[in-house]
Amino acid sequence: MMRNKEEKEVKKEAFRKYLESSGVLDALTKVLVSLYEQNDKPSSALEFIQQKLGGPSVSEYEKLQAEMSNLQIRYDELLAEHQETCKELEELKISNAMEMPLTKETIDEKAHKAVF
């Protein structure tokens, strides 16, 4: 039991050091101090923190989501077009391959008749 508790404490301490060394603790502390020092507290503390950390606002996020959705639709349309074009190209290749020997034979026959 004691060993499990010690392992948890070691993991917690390692995680805390990781957050500190990567600058997360400083960034969060600065943002929270900034929020604390606001005379007029924002209606959404979470949105305030997100904006201070460089994240989009809720309206910006919704706009980006809509744009991403539109781009996904356009991508799907273009992909379907591309696949259809590839299918048509394959059909043309097969069609051409089937006609090609006939054309070559016809040319050979004409050449042979011209010689004799």
C-alpha positions, 0 to 999 in steps of 0.5 A: 500500500505504501509503495503504491502511494510513493509511486503516485507521488513520484509520478505527480512530481515528475509531471509537475516538473514536466509542466514547469520545464515546458513553461505551462505553469508560468503561462497558466500563472500569468493568465490567472493573475491577469484574470484576477487583476481584471476590474470587470470580470469577463462573463466567461472565465474559460473563454478569457483564459483560452484567448489569453493562451492564444486560442480562438474565441467561441465565435471564431471556433464556430466559424472555423468549424463551419469552414472545415465542414465546407472544405470537407464537403468540397474535398469529398466532391473533388475526390469523387470527381477524381475517381470518376475521371480515373475510371473513365481514363482506365476505360479509355485505356482498355478501349484503346488497347482493344482497338490498337491491335486491329489498327496495327493489323490493318496497317500491316495488311495494307503494307503487305498489299502494297508490296505485293 
